[in-house]
Amino acid sequence: MEVRKGEKVTLNCTAQGNPPPVYSWNTSHLQKMDWNKSVFTFSFLAPGTYICTADNYLGLKRKQFTIQHKPFPKGRSGSLL
């Protein structure tokens, strides 16, 4: 996935289980984020890998998202006026 710096990003990670799974998010540039929902929305600042983990006492599942910088069109800067 390519995203421009500052753009809003929404990552979806859903799992089913009994008991319901607990979610956690990690990135390649932060150890662990304080976010325990299946949907993660943020303003994109740094490229990297974002990993969602859904787990309960029976096991866990992971979903990985790789986000890269999307360049601005030629002749345009990345700042707003």
Protein Blocks (a to p, Z undefined) as FASTA:
>chain_A
ZZdehiacddddddddddddddddddfkbcbdcdfbfbdcdddfbgcddddddddfkbcc
ddddddddddddehiafbdZZ
